[in-house]
Amino acid sequence: MLRRSQLFVPANDERKLRKSILLDADSVILDLEDAVPLEEKSNTRATLASLMKQLDWGKREVCVRINKLGSDYSKEDLDFVKREEKVSSLVLPKTEEIPKDLQKKTGKILLPLIETAMGVLRVEDIVRCEGVEAVSYGPADLAYSVGGRTEAYSGSISVKTSIVVAASAYGVDAVDGVFFGLEDLDGFRKEAMQSRDLGFVGKHVIHPSQISVANDVYTPSKEEITSAKKLAEAYENAAKGKVGAIRMEGKLVDAVHYKRAKATLERAERISSS
């Protein structure tokens, strides 16, 4: 499943919900948590249930971000999600642990968000839980948790590295968090490129204008595909002569570079066939 762009949509905004079916995001995250005031949560679930019968997101991954597990609203959220066949994935805010039977009880893919200091410390335990297929983090909530500033945690290499390493170790997608500058697409692209280079497969988006940038950044470019094909062919030809490392354009190319090239080609093929 592609998760280059995961669009947050307020679950209490009918206009945005209807618009979301027309957008090119790989995933939509229908938000019952931060986007919905406390006094509106019950009504929002009922309204969303009605709209779900009308809306069709096609092949997109449809996710619901519930309220934090154990909160006053999470049980009703879980009951709602279990009933909705169109919902494939459950986004878990402020995750610090995941009940062992949550995936079995809901039948949904689990997408935890790392948003607290304890969540960062437990990220390996979280991503190895049954049903977890992707993990992301919330820079604003994490900054609040440790008494820091959102700007520092939006671009924190150490936090991003800890998440992507844990995710990769257990075969889980790492998705970068939101970028709050709605009109700063250059800044969004720069942050997305940084996370892509670290190993993230996509990014959370909070405005339609960010979707095409995210899809572009996390898709191999024509130049990257051409280069990967050239490298793979050269390495395979050398391997026939029992040569394990070659010189190419002034650089050493060995097995790891070949594997990387093949991964690029496989990702490009996966995206083109989606």
FENRADA-V299516 format. One record per residue. RES is the residue in one small letter. PHI is phi as a letter, one per 20 degrees, with the letter a starting at -180 (NA if undefined). Layout:
# FENRADA-V299516
res=RES phi=PHI
res=RES phi=PHI
This chain:
# FENRADA-V299516
res=m phi=NA
res=l phi=e
res=r phi=c
res=r phi=f
res=s phi=c
res=q phi=d
res=l phi=e
res=f phi=f
res=v phi=c
res=p phi=g
res=a phi=f
res=n phi=d
res=d phi=d
res=e phi=f
res=r phi=f
res=k phi=f
res=l phi=f
res=r phi=f
res=k phi=f
res=s phi=f
res=i phi=f
res=l phi=e
res=l phi=e
res=d phi=e
res=a phi=f
res=d phi=f
res=s phi=c
res=v phi=d
res=i phi=d
res=l phi=f
res=d phi=e
res=l phi=e
res=e phi=e
res=d phi=f
res=a phi=f
res=v phi=d
res=p phi=g
res=l phi=g
res=e phi=f
res=e phi=d
res=k phi=f
res=s phi=f
res=n phi=f
res=t phi=f
res=r phi=f
res=a phi=f
res=t phi=f
res=l phi=f
res=a phi=f
res=s phi=f
res=l phi=f
res=m phi=g
res=k phi=f
res=q phi=e
res=l phi=e
res=d phi=c
res=w phi=e
res=g phi=m
res=k phi=e
res=r phi=f
res=e phi=f
res=v phi=d
res=c phi=d
res=v phi=c
res=r phi=e
res=i phi=e
res=n phi=f
res=k phi=g
res=l phi=g
res=g phi=n
res=s phi=f
res=d phi=f
res=y phi=d
res=s phi=f
res=k phi=f
res=e phi=f
res=d phi=f
res=l phi=f
res=d phi=f
res=f phi=f
res=v phi=f
res=k phi=f
res=r phi=e
res=e phi=e
res=e phi=f
res=k phi=f
res=v phi=e
res=s phi=e
res=s phi=c
res=l phi=d
res=v phi=e
res=l phi=d
res=p phi=f
res=k phi=l
res=t phi=f
res=e phi=c
res=e phi=b
res=i phi=c
res=p phi=g
res=k phi=g
res=d phi=d
res=l phi=f
res=q phi=f
res=k phi=f
res=k phi=f
res=t phi=e
res=g phi=m
res=k phi=d
res=i phi=f
res=l phi=d
res=l phi=c
res=p phi=f
res=l phi=d
res=i phi=e
res=e phi=c
res=t phi=c
res=a phi=g
res=m phi=f
res=g phi=f
res=v phi=f
res=l phi=f
res=r phi=d
res=v phi=g
res=e phi=f
res=d phi=f
res=i phi=f
res=v phi=f
res=r phi=e
res=c phi=f
res=e phi=f
res=g phi=n
res=v phi=f
res=e phi=d
res=a phi=b
res=v phi=b
res=s phi=b
res=y phi=b
res=g phi=d
res=p phi=f
res=a phi=f
res=d phi=f
res=l phi=f
res=a phi=f
res=y phi=f
res=s phi=f
res=v phi=d
res=g phi=m
res=g phi=d
res=r phi=d
res=t phi=g
res=e phi=g
res=a phi=f
res=y phi=e
res=s phi=f
res=g phi=d
res=s phi=f
res=i phi=f
res=s phi=f
res=v phi=f
res=k phi=f
res=t phi=f
res=s phi=f
res=i phi=f
res=v phi=f
res=v phi=f
res=a phi=f
res=a phi=f
res=s phi=f
res=a phi=f
res=y phi=d
res=g phi=m
res=v phi=d
res=d phi=f
res=a phi=d
res=v phi=d
res=d phi=f
res=g phi=f
res=v phi=f
res=f phi=d
res=f phi=e
res=g phi=f
res=l phi=f
res=e phi=d
res=d phi=d
res=l phi=f
res=d phi=f
res=g phi=f
res=f phi=f
res=r phi=f
res=k phi=f
res=e phi=f
res=a phi=f
res=m phi=f
res=q phi=f
res=s phi=f
res=r phi=g
res=d phi=f
res=l phi=e
res=g phi=p
res=f phi=f
res=v phi=e
res=g phi=a
res=k phi=b
res=h phi=f
res=v phi=c
res=i phi=c
res=h phi=b
res=p phi=g
res=s phi=f
res=q phi=e
res=i phi=f
res=s phi=f
res=v phi=f
res=a phi=f
res=n phi=g
res=d phi=f
res=v phi=f
res=y phi=e
res=t phi=d
res=p phi=g
res=s phi=f
res=k phi=g
res=e phi=f
res=e phi=f
res=i phi=f
res=t phi=f
res=s phi=f
res=a phi=f
res=k phi=f
res=k phi=f
res=l phi=f
res=a phi=f
res=e phi=f
res=a phi=f
res=y phi=f
res=e phi=f
res=n phi=f
res=a phi=f
res=a phi=f
res=k phi=f
res=g phi=e
res=k phi=m
res=v phi=d
res=g phi=e
res=a phi=b
res=i phi=c
res=r phi=d
res=m phi=b
res=e phi=l
res=g phi=m
res=k phi=c
res=l phi=f
res=v phi=c
res=d phi=c
res=a phi=g
res=v phi=f
res=h phi=f
res=y phi=f
res=k phi=f
res=r phi=f
res=a phi=f
res=k phi=f
res=a phi=f
res=t phi=f
res=l phi=f
res=e phi=f
res=r phi=f
res=a phi=f
res=e phi=f
res=r phi=f
res=i phi=f
res=s phi=f
res=s phi=e
res=s phi=f
